[in-house]
Structure formats: structure tokens, C-alpha cells
Amino acid sequence: MNVLVIPEDFRKDQFILQPIIEAMFSRLGQPAIVEVLKDPLVGGIDQATNREVLLEILRDNKWKVDFFLLCVDRGGESSRRVALDGLEAHLNAALGATKFMVAEHAWQELEVWVLAGHDLPKEWVWADIRRAREPKERYFDKLVASRGLQDDAGGGRKTLGSEAARRYRRVHSRCREDIQVLEKRISRWIQDRTVMTWEEAFKTL
């Protein structure tokens, strides 16, 4: 299976998305070649959720891609799921029955997936990390500094993202609203090409 991940901005996000999505497909027992979109550069949430931009990406790649994953930050925006649901429906109608596109929002930022795979300071409360509107600044950057990884590729994301992916089961167990739901939706599509909505998948957890 060929998977194309569409990030808000690949320059840092690739170091999180590539290893963790690969680990997800491995857990599902589905061999997959995972690629993070680099051309065109999608610059921020507005472009990443623009229908015309995404339709062009799908048209250019659907001949070689089986599964498209748009992955953006939730960023504390409770309305983002509704917008992503509408986007999904529109784009899947354009793709047809043999391809699938899922739009997911990391709760609240992709860096939380990395944090989920690491041993964190005892004074950090996981529920607080999940609720934080800016977990990069409040938690992730501090983890990077504590490991001396400021000069690592992606500002520490290459090393920490790979390490988190190797502990994917832990990431899965701590990220219910995004990782668990996404894995459930992908699993169902692999099994019988059924398209589950985010809400339907969430209710089954």
C-alpha cells in the first residue's frame, strides 16, 4: 500500500509523521510505503485545508497512492473536526471507491504524539499536556532542551520522533482522540473498504 501524508508544513512535521504513521501501519500488519508530501510545500493550516489545493494534490498523486492522510494540528479549535469532516466527504467523493482520504487533527499538536512515547518529568500531568493549547512551547521544547537536541534535524523532532515511533504502543495508549481513532479508521478501510467517520470510530473505542 502506498500512503501519502499531507502535513501543514513538512519541514518539521515530516520527522514526526513519517516514523509514527509507518509504526501505525506496521502494528496493523499492513505493509506500506509512507511518504510525506514535500512538493508542493503546504504552508500552514489555511492551505492545508483548502479544497482546491488538496484536490490538485489528489489529482497529481492518485495514480500512485492508495491512501491519503491529511494531518493538521487541532490547536484547541473545537470546530476543526467539523471542518475536516466536510473536507473528507468532498475529497473522498472526488477520489472514488478504490481510494481513501482521511483528515485527522493531532490533539492539540503533533508534538504531543512525540511526548506520548517518552518518559516525562514526574511533575508533568498527561491530561494537562493533552489539554494545553501550545504544548510545543510548554512541554516539547523543554524535552528537546533537556536532551540537548536543539541542533537536531527538525529542532529535535528527528531523534525524538523516531524514538517515539519505536514505542508506538505507548503513543497509541495515550492518544485516544487522534491516534486510536485514526488507527481504527484505517484498519476498517484495510479490512473491507468501509469508510468510518471520526465520530463512528470514536464511539467504538
N, C-alpha and C positions, 0 to 999 in steps of 0.2 A: 504494500500500500504506500502510495506517495502522499505525503502530508505537507501542506504549505501553511505556515503560521504567519499571520499578518499582525505585526505589533504596532503600537503607537509610534515608536521610533526604534529601529533595530539596533542603533549604535550601542546602547547599553542593554536593552531588553533581550537581545539575542543570547546573552550569556546566562540568562535565567530560563528563557523559553525553550531553547534547544535541548539542554540536558533533561529538564523536567518533563517535557512532553515526550521525549524519547523513553524516559523511565516509565511514564504512564502507559504507553503502548506496549512496552515490554511486560509490564505487570498484567496487561490484558491478553498476553500471549499472541499478539498480532505484530508480526514483523512489519516495520515501517521505516521508510526513508523520510526523515523530518528535515524540512528546510525552512529557514526563517527568511521572509521576504526582505530583500535589500534594495531591489530596483523595481519600481520607484521607491525612493525614500518617502515613507508616510510620516508627515511631520505634525504629530500631536493628535489629540482626541477629535478635533473637528474634521480633519482629513480622514482619520481612521474610521469615522462613522459616516462619511459622505457616500451616498448611494452611487453616485456616478463614478467616483474614484474606485470604489470596490467592484462595481460592475466591470470596469475596464481591467482590473486585476484578474477577475474571474475569467473574462473573455480571453485574456492573454495566456492564462495558465491551465484552463480546464482540460485541455488536450492531454496534459501530463500529470494532473493532480486529481486524486480521488476524494480527498478530504481537505476542506479549508477551515482554518481556525482563526477567527479574529479575536485577539486578546488585548483588552484595554484595562486600565485601572477603573475601579468603581469611584474612588476618590471621595467617598462619603455622599455621593449623589444617589439618593434613593430612587430617583426617576430613571436612572440609567438602564435598569433592567427592562423597563417598558420600551424604551427606545431601541434596545438591542433586539427585543422580540420582534418588533416591527421590521427591523433591518433584516433579520434572519428570514422571516417569511417572504419578503420581497426577493431576496437573493436566491433562496432555495427554489422559488418558482422559476427564476431565470436559469438555474443550473439543470433542472430536470431530475428525474428519479434516480439516475445512476451515480450522482454525485451528492455531496452533503456539505453544508456550511454551517458552522456553529459560531455564535458570537458570545464570548464569555467575558466577565469582568472579575478581575482579581480583587479580593476583599481585604483591604482597601487598595493596595498597590502590589505589584508583582514581587517586590522585595519581601513581602510578608511570607510568600512561599519559601523563599530562601531562609528566612528566620525560623520557619517551622521545622526545617531539617537540622537545626543546630542546637547545641546545648547553650542555653542563655543564662545570664546572671539571675541568681535566685530571687532578686528583688523585682524582676520584671514579671508582670502578670500577663499570661497569654490572652486573656479576654480583653485586657486593655490594649494590647498590641493590635488585635483584630478590629477594635473599635476606633483606633487612632486615625484621624483624618490624614495625617502626614507621618506615617511610620518610617519613611526613609530617614527623615531628619531626626526623629525622636529615638529610633532604635537601630535601624540598619547602619547608618553612618557610624554609630558608636561601636557596633560589632566590627565593622571594617577597621576602625582605628585601633581597637583592642588587638586585632590580628596583624596590624602593620601592613595592611593591604591597600593603602591609598593609591599606590602606583600600579597596582594590578590592573589588567585589562578590564574595562567597564567599571572602573572605580571599585574594585574588589569583587565584582559580580562573577568574573570568570572562575575564580577559585571557589568562592562561597557557593555559587550556583551548582558547580559540579559536585561539590561535597554534599549539598542538599539533595541532589538527584540520586546519589548513592544511598541516601536514607529516605527514599521515596515513600515507603510505608508510613514513616513518621509524618512526612508532609501531608500525606493523604488523611491520616487520622486527625490532624489538627486543623484542616481547612475544609470544613463541611460545605459551606455555601458556594464554593467555587470548584476546588479540585475534585471533591467527591461527586458533585453534580455533573461536572464535565466528564469525568470518567464513566459515570452511569450512562450518560447520553451517547458517548462514543461506543461503549460496549453494546448498547441496544442496536445501534446502527450496524455495527460489525456483524451481529448475530442475524438480524433479519431485515435490515434496511428500514427499520421503523424510526421515524423522526419524533423524538420526545421533546417536549418543550422544557424549559428550565423548571417551571413550576411542577410539571408532572414528575420530573426526575427528583426534585427536591422532596416531594411527598413520599417517595419510595425509600428514602434513606432512614 
